[in-house]
């Protein structure tokens, strides 16, 4: 009995340390490079306004630089960060301590199968192939319609998804926490599991943050919708008994922090002044034809001519 208590206490301490490092990293990454001195060690000079193709050429290099900044960010935390980290860290520790009881609330009941089915359907929005497909759609639409913002949204969204996937996978391998359906939802760490943190929460929050920052400044409904969907996906991972509440919280924090960092590091500021939109306003996609009306007085017929230029 004493040995079991020592193992549980050791696992809890390790989880708290792991959660603290993650939350510290997210806070450091979430500091705005445009609103003062960044707390993250920047691997490159202060970002300048660049044309969209530069993001494409430097896509994989940017991911490597992002990863270096992400994993070194705990070493660049300022004194004032405690007011942000402390309450979030305490919330994470409290959820970890109560995970077994809260997961037990989702045990089998009268509507167990219905709840699992609904949760599974909602959580599909956080699958990597779903979020990746959304990012790819933004990029392709931006390319074909010469929309610089949509093009950037797709590129930065995919970059944030890859960064989030790397961080989430690494932390899963380190924490090794079994899922709630294993061992009566004991939630022990270092026990050959892959529950901590929630990868779905990380994916959906990283992409939702990019979309919210790109379009949410003048369209609040976009911001609320993106974050609302991300929250629903995270909760569905808990109600579907795929993750503990602490897994969802930490995964969401990782996704939000990475999404915000990627946006604020690689966003083209000219898109916010209108210059980025204006420079592409006169360009026309090759997939969109030019049109002109047709009229024949002799036959009294009307028509429309379509012409594609390749």
C-alpha positions, 0 to 999 in steps of 0.5 A, a space after each residue: 500500500 505504501 509503495 502504491 502511494 509513493 508511486 502515485 505521489 511520484 507520478 503526480 509530481 512528475 505530471 505537475 512539473 511537466 504541466 508547468 514546463 508546458 504552460 510556461 512555454 505557452 506563455 512565453 510563446 504567446 507574448 506578442 512580438 509586435 507589442 514589445 520585447 518578445 520573451 522567446 529567443 528569436 532565431 531570426 531578426 524582427 520579421 519584416 513585411 514579406 511577399 507571400 511566396 517567401 513563406 512557401 520557400 521558407 516553410 520547412 526552415 520556419 518549422 525548424 526555427 519554430 521548434 527551436 524557439 518552442 523548446 527553449 522558451 521556458 528559459 526566457 520567462 520574465 518576472 511578471 509571468 507568474 501572474 499568468 502561469 500560477 493560476 493556469 498551473 494550479 488549474 492544471 494541477 487540480 485537474 490532474 489530482 481530480 482526473 480519476 474522479 471526473 473521468 469516472 463521471 463519464 463511465 457507462 450509463 443509460 445514454 453511454 453509447 449515444 454520448 460516445 457516438 456524438 462525442 466521436 462525431 464532434 471530435 472528428 473536426 480535430 483529426 489531423 486530416 480534417 484540420 490539415 484539409 481545412 488549411 490546404 483549402 485555405 491555401 488552394 483558394 488563396 492561390 487560385 483567387 489571388 487572395 493573399 490572406 487566405 493563402 497565408 492562412 493556409 500556410 501558417 495553419 499548416 505550419 502551426 499544425 505540424 509544430 503542434 503535432 511534433 510537440 504533442 507527440 514528444 510529450 506523449 512519449 515522455 508522459 506515457 499516460 494511459 487513456 481513461 478507459 485503461 486501468 479504471 481511469 487511474 491516470 498514472 503517468 509513465 505507464 506506457 500510454 499516450 493520453 497526455 496531452 490531447 493531440 486533437 485539442 492541440 491540432 484544432 486550437 492551433 488552426 483555430 487561433 490562426 484563423 481567429 487572428 487572420 479574420 477575427 479582428 473585424 469579424 468577431 463571429 469568426 473568432 467566436 466560431 473558431 474558438 467555440 468549435 475548438 472548445 467543443 472538440 476538446 470537450 468531446 475528447 473528455 466526454 468520449 472517454 478518450 482523454 482526461 480533462 487535464 489532457 484537454 486543458 494542456 493540449 488546448 494551451 499548446 495549440 493556442 500558444 503555438 498558433 499565436 506564436 506562428 501568426 505573430 512571427 510570420 504574419 505579413 503586416 501589409 495585409 492589415 494595412 490593405 497594401 497586401 490586398 491591394 497589390 493582388 486586386 488586379 490579378 485574376 486567377 486563370 481558373 476564372 474566365 473573363 466575361 462579355 455580353 453577346 447580342 445579335 440584332 438579326 436573330 434577336 438573340 442574347 448570350 454571354 462569352 467566356 474566355 480563359 487566358 493561359 
